[in-house]
Amino acid sequence: TPGAVNSHATETAAATETVEVIPDIISPDGDGFNDFAEIHCHFEESEIRATIDIYNSQGQRIRQITGNQVCGLDEHFRWDGLTDDNRDALNDIYIAVIQLWNTQGKHKIFRRPIAVVRKE
């Protein structure tokens, strides 16, 4: 129906949440420089729930960082370049999918790229 909300619509969890990945290019080789990516989340309300997954360029989930975690106003999550089965992620561009929802059920999804560059 024109003007009606469709099945793909999402509501925002909070009006001013921010999500950023620092750095967005990692080289997890243990040299102490960009060995992991930190996902920084800031929320205007507490008790936002978060699920964060990492997907490869074929759209396959390779790592779950957190699932259904209750968050405070500021949260930091870390991806070390490993998959769920503890293997090194290959050189590629990955997508961090950050799903947020609040106690009223409002939902928002952020997608942030993270490149893995390992020395060969």
LINGIJO-V697819 format. One record per residue. N is the residue number from 1. PSI is psi in whole degrees, -180 to 180 (* if undefined). Layout:
N_PSI ; N_PSI
This chain:
1_126 ; 2_135 ; 3_-11 ; 4_156 ; 5_131 ; 6_178 ; 7_-12 ; 8_0 ; 9_146 ; 10_151 ; 11_154 ; 12_143 ; 13_-37 ; 14_150 ; 15_-29 ; 16_32 ; 17_150 ; 18_145 ; 19_126 ; 20_153 ; 21_128 ; 22_123 ; 23_167 ; 24_1 ; 25_121 ; 26_153 ; 27_81 ; 28_74 ; 29_7 ; 30_11 ; 31_2 ; 32_2 ; 33_114 ; 34_42 ; 35_-15 ; 36_161 ; 37_137 ; 38_131 ; 39_111 ; 40_128 ; 41_134 ; 42_131 ; 43_150 ; 44_-15 ; 45_153 ; 46_172 ; 47_27 ; 48_140 ; 49_145 ; 50_140 ; 51_129 ; 52_122 ; 53_151 ; 54_130 ; 55_144 ; 56_-180 ; 57_-12 ; 58_3 ; 59_13 ; 60_134 ; 61_125 ; 62_-19 ; 63_136 ; 64_121 ; 65_-45 ; 66_150 ; 67_118 ; 68_38 ; 69_134 ; 70_128 ; 71_155 ; 72_-162 ; 73_-31 ; 74_127 ; 75_149 ; 76_130 ; 77_154 ; 78_134 ; 79_125 ; 80_12 ; 81_14 ; 82_155 ; 83_175 ; 84_-31 ; 85_22 ; 86_26 ; 87_156 ; 88_131 ; 89_140 ; 90_164 ; 91_119 ; 92_178 ; 93_128 ; 94_161 ; 95_123 ; 96_121 ; 97_114 ; 98_111 ; 99_129 ; 100_145 ; 101_155 ; 102_-177 ; 103_-18 ; 104_-1 ; 105_5 ; 106_140 ; 107_143 ; 108_146 ; 109_131 ; 110_144 ; 111_126 ; 112_132 ; 113_147 ; 114_123 ; 115_138 ; 116_124 ; 117_104 ; 118_143 ; 119_138 ; 120_*
